[in-house]
């Protein structure tokens, strides 16, 4: 599991995934790859949600690996490369580029961030770049469509797809943007 940053809406569900695995008698280990501090924050969230849960013996191991800026982490299925971005989360936040080991296809995800040139590196050469399009006009720590439009031509990706649009962003003219929606299926 890859985590971009340590706000509850991006990593809080891991607590319930672990609990579900416990009740379903999961036997396959779970690896969580996230920002520095992920292991501590995950344990704190586990204890806040279910006191004593970090001491429970499970049939699977939860292994936490912490991102190191622009240092790849690989499995036999994919390689993930983190790029530090600008989002206040109490620990560094990252955009992630993930390359499929078998097909060679490559996607990147901005995570939550305002504009930073690190996104150019994350998106470079990708088949798909999923980019937050949170607001229509500048909002601190999040991507806005006005700023993204000024840098759009610099993003070297085959397909730019906006995600996580706020109600005000959804009210903007989106005719020149490709916007993710529920049940969207893509082949990369």
C-alpha positions, -999 to +999 in steps of 0.1 A: +000+000+000+014+034-010+007+065+011+013+101-001+009+119+032-003+114+068-037+131+068-065+108+079-083+109+046-052+094+030-040+069+055-067+066+082-084+037+065-053+015+069-064+010+106-096-006+093-078-027+067-056-042+093-086-049+116-105-064+087-074-086+079-073-098+115-110-108+115-108-124+080-077-144+092-055-128+066-022-146+062-005-125+035+018-098+050+008-062+044+035-036+035+027+001+039+050+025+022+046+061+034+063+093+045+088+094+074+067+090+106+042+066+090+049+038+115+045+060+145+014+077+132-002+044+122+004+030+156-011+061+172-042+059+149-045+022+158-044+029+195-067+059+193-093+038+173-089+004+191-068+006+224-045-024+227-047-032+189-010-027+183-002-055+208-026-081+192-009-111+176-019-115+139-015-141+113+001-115+091+029-090+095+023-053+090+056-040+076+061-002+073+087+012+049+092+050+049+098+070+017+131+086+011+131+115-014+135+103-050+147+068-038+128+040-055+111+012-036+105-019-056+086-052-055+084-079-082+053-062-095+062-025-095+086+003-086+075+034-067+094+067-067+084+095-043+088+132-050+084+156-021+056+182-027+041+211-008+013+201+016+013+206+053+006+172+070+030+171+100+055+151+079+067+154+043+041+148+016+048+131-017+037+127-053+043+091-064+053+076-097+046+039-101+060+018-129+046-017-136+075-042-137+058-064-163+042-040-188+064-010-182+033+012-180+038+041-156+014+063-137+020+092-113-003+107-086+002+143-073-013+136-039-024+167-021-002+196-031+000+232-043+021+236-074+058+226-072+082+218-100+086+184-084+054+175-102+072+179-135+096+152-125+069+129-111+048+132-143+077+130-168+073+101-192+042+087-176+012+071-194-012+087-169-008+116-144-035+118-118-034+153-105-054+170-077-076+198-091-090+209-057-100+245-064-106+268-092-084+296-078-053+294-056-058+277-022-028+271+001-015+235+001-038+223-027-037+224-065-058+249-082-069+248-118-057+284-126-021+276-115-022+241-131-033+256-164-002+278-165+021+248-161+000+222-180+021+224-211+052+215-191+038+182-178+053+154-200+025+128-196+004+110-222-028+116-202-035+142-175-065+133-154-079+156-126-090+141-093-105+154-061-123+185-073-141+206-048-176+218-055-163+252-066-138+236-090-167+215-104-186+247-111-157+260-133-155+255-170-139+221-172-143+217-210-106+216-216-099+191-187-103+154-184-119+148-150-121+115-131-155+104-120-171+075-102-169+042-120-143+055-145-122+027-160-089+033-177-065+010-194-028+020-190 
